[in-house]
Amino acid sequence: MYTGDITPELLASSVISVPPLARDESLEVSRTENARMIGYLEAGGVTTVLYGGNALLYHVALSEYAGLLEVAAEEAADETWIIPSVGPAYGTMMDQAAGLREFDFPTAMILPQQGVATSTGIATGVRHFVEAVGKPAVLYIKQEGFMDVADAAKLMEDGLISWIKYAIVREDPGQDSYLSELIQLIGPDRIISGIGEQPAIAHLDGFGVQGFTSGCVCVAPALSMQMLRALKTGDLARAEELRRTFRPLEDLRNGINPVRVLHSAVRSAGIADTGPILPLVSEVSQSEADEIAIASAALMAAEQNALST
């Protein structure tokens, strides 16, 4: 597992994969299946793995958190950067800080709290967590009004933030006054587009952010890495071609539920047996699963074709 410095170059070197967390029939974290997932990503050239919303860390038990961290740290290759998440509740993330101190993860992402939080309060919570864990945190900005730009910039200025996952959905991702202001204050070097392949062209080419996170990369890591390279070299036509390849599965994720669809897609594609999904979430219906299987098989076929050529 990578334990070095977090630099703009590191952020730009790989798509940041956001995989599901595989569990067995008793809902225990499965070392075998999660190792398969990590190995598949690594084989496709992906060297950054973020366990967050797709892994349902919102609902993880504190009693299993250390074991989860151990599996991720031990199953990753030496060059693979693992990023765990904490929270979203303040008390939860402060308890998780104690477990994180026992490992060498360079950073951890704070899951976004919704409804019962304020910008100033979030900033204070980030400071407390970073002080407790002794490492900078990833700030996840997912909704309008979550955090004032000035508060986010101050956290970055004070060295408390390693990078920002920016994931506010816009009808036109190329028109985003909040992102523009954020970049004006802190620059684009430590901002990552956090909504998959679909807005990545607008965010990387239009705003200059360093890279993008992806769930569908778990099905087609080589293709997603090709898209990142195309964007970095200015080959927008190739990037657009690849973006369209991901769209059928992404449309199902947007139409049904991003987490539940990815959980089903990884399983149906035979990449890893993700097992039963963790309550308080439920499985997709059989008809939805059939649609997901078709889309994931098509994406998998495109992935295999890319690898063979």
N, C-alpha and C positions, 0 to 999 in steps of 0.2 A: 504494500500500500504506500502510495506517495505521501510523504510527510514534510515536504519542503515548503518553500515560500509560495505565496499566492501573488502572481504577477499578471499584468495584462497579457503577456505572452502565453502564460498558462491558460488563462481564460479563453484565448483565441485558438488554442491548439486542438480542441475537441468539441464536438457537440456535447452539451451537458445532458446526459440521459437521465430520465426520471422514471425508473421502472416500477412495476408493481412489486409487492413483497409476497413471496410465495409462502403458503402455510399448508400444513398437513391436515388430515381430516379432523384432528382434535384442536385445530386452530393454533398449534405450535409453529413457530418460525421454522421453516424447512431449510436446513443447511444445504442439502443436496440440490434442491431445485433453485435456490437462490444462487448457488455456485454456478449452475447451468446458465442462468440468466446473465450473470456477470461475465462468464466465459464467452458467451455468444456475442455480447457487446464488444468485448476485447478483440475477438476474432474479426469483427467488422471495423476495427480501427478506433473504437471509442475508448477514451481513457479517463472519462469523468462520469461518475455515477452519483446522482443525488437522490437520496431516499426522502421523499416528502409527501405531497398530497396523493400521488398515484400509489404510494405504499401505505396509504391510510395511517400515517403516523399521527394524525389527529386523534385517533382512537386507541393508540398503543398503550398497553398496561405498563406502569412504572416497573412492575416486578419482572417484566421481560425485556426491558430496555437494554440492560447491560449485555444480555445474551444476543440480542439483535446486533449491537455494535460489534461484538466479538465475531459473529459470523461474517459481517461485511468486511471487517478489517483483515481477517485471516484468509478469506477466499479471493481477495483481490490480488492481482499481479503487482509486482513492485512499483510499476510506473502508473498504476491506476489510482486516481484521486477519488476517494470516497467522501461524500458530504452527507452526514446525518442531519435530521431536523429535530427541533424541540418545540414544545408548546402545543397548542397556541395559548393555553392559559398561563398566566404569570407563575402561579405556584408550581405547575407542572414543569415549566422550563427551568425554574430554579432548582427543583429536585433533580432534573436530568443533568444539570451542570455538574453535579457531584460524580455521576457516572462517566461523563465525558472526560473529566480530568484524568481518568485512568487509562485513556487512549491517546494516540498521537494524531488524531484528526486535525488538520490545520484550521478548520473552521466548521461551523454548524449553522444551518439556516433556521431562523425563527419563523414558524408558521404564522400566517396572518390571523389575528383575532378580529372578529367581525361583530359589530353591534354594541359591544360594551367596552369600547376603547376610545381613547382620544389621541391625537397626534403627540401632544406633550407627554401623555402617559406612556405611549409606546416608546418614545425616545428614552424616558427614564427606565422603563423595563429593559430595553436593550443595554443600557449602561450597566444596570445591575447584573444582567446575565454575563456580559463580557468580563466584568470584574470577578465574577464567581468562577468562570471557566478559564480565564486567563488567555483567551484567544478572541480574535475579532469574529463577528457574526455576519451571516448573509441576511440582508434586509429584503423581504419579499413584499413588494407593493403590488397588490392584486385588484384594488378597487378605488374608485374616485373618493377622495375625502379621507382615505386611510391615514395618510401622513402628509403634512405640509412639506413642500419642497425645502424650505429653509431648515426644518428640523432634520430632514434626511441629510442635507448638505453638512450640517453641523456634526452629525455623527461620523460622516466620512472624514471631515476635517480633523476630528479628534482621534482618528485611527481606530474607531470602534467597528467599522464596517469593512469587510473584505471585498464584497461586491454586492450589487443590487440585482435582484431578479425582478424585472419589470413586466407585469402581466395584466395591465388594464386593457380590456378589450374595447376597441374602437370600431365604428362602422367603416371608417377609412383609417387604417393604421398609419398612413402617411401624414395625417393631420392630427397632431397630438400636442397641444400647448403645454401640458404637464411635463411630458417627456422632453420637450424643447427646453423648458425652464430648468429641468433637472440637469440636462447636459450643459446648459449655460453656466450653471453654478459649480458642477463637479467634473465636467468633461465626460466623454463617452467610454474611457478606458476601462472602467470597472462597472459598466452596466451591461446586462445580458437580456436579450429579448426572451421573455418567459412564456410564450404561448405557442410553441411548436413551429413547424415549417411554414404555416400559412402566412403570418405577418413578417416572417424573417427577412424577406427581401426589402420590404419597406423600412424595417428597423435598422438593418445593417447598411444598406445602400443609402437610404435617405437620412438616417440619423448618425450613422457611424459607430453604433454599439459594437462590442467585441465579438459576440457570438449569440447562440440561441440554445434554449433548452428544448427537449422534445420527449414525448411519450412514445410516438410512433417509431422513433429510432430503435426501440426495443424489438421491432419486427424487421426493420431494414436499416441496420447500422451503417453499412457501407454506402448505401444511397444517401443517407443523411449526411455522412461525412463528405461525400462528393458535392452535395449542395453547399456545405460550409466552405469547401475549397473553391467552388465556383464563385461564391460571393466574395471571398477574399481576393480572388484574382480578377474580379470585375466581369466575369462571364455571366451576365444577367440572363441571357437567353437559356443557357444550360441550367441555371438556378431555377428559372421559371418552369422549365420542362420537368425538373425533379420535384418542384413544389406540387405540380399537378398530379404527379404519381402518388403522392401522399394524401391527396385530397379526399378520395372516397372513404378511407378509414377515418380521417379527421372529421368529415361531415357526420359520420355515425357517432363519433365521440361528442360532437357539438349537439347533435339532435337527441341523443339518449342520455349520456352522462360520460364525461371523459374518463373517470376512474374505472367505472364498471365495464365500459367497452374495452379499455386497454387490458384489464384483468382477463377478460374473455378472449381477446385477440391473441395474446401471448400463449395462452393455453391451446387454443384451436390451431394455431400455427405450429404447435409441437416444439416450441422453443424451450418452455419450462412449464411444468404443471403448477400453476399458481394456486390450485386448491380452492377451498371455499373462501368466499370473500368475507371480510371481517364485519360483523355488526358494528355500527348501526346502519350499514349499507347492505343492499340486497343484490342478488344475481340478476343479470338481464333475463328477459323472457326467452323461450325457445325460439320464437320467430326472430327476435333480435339477434340471438346467438347465431342463427343461420346466416343472417345478413352480414354479421361481423366475420364469420368464417370465410365467406366469399371474398370480402374486401381484404382481409388479412392474407388469404391465399394469393390474391392478385399482387399484393405488395411484396409478399415473399418471393413470388416468381420473378418480379422485377429485380429484387435483390440478388437472386441467384444468377440472373442474366448478367447483371452488372459485375458480379464476381468472376463469371466465366469469361467475360470479354475484357 
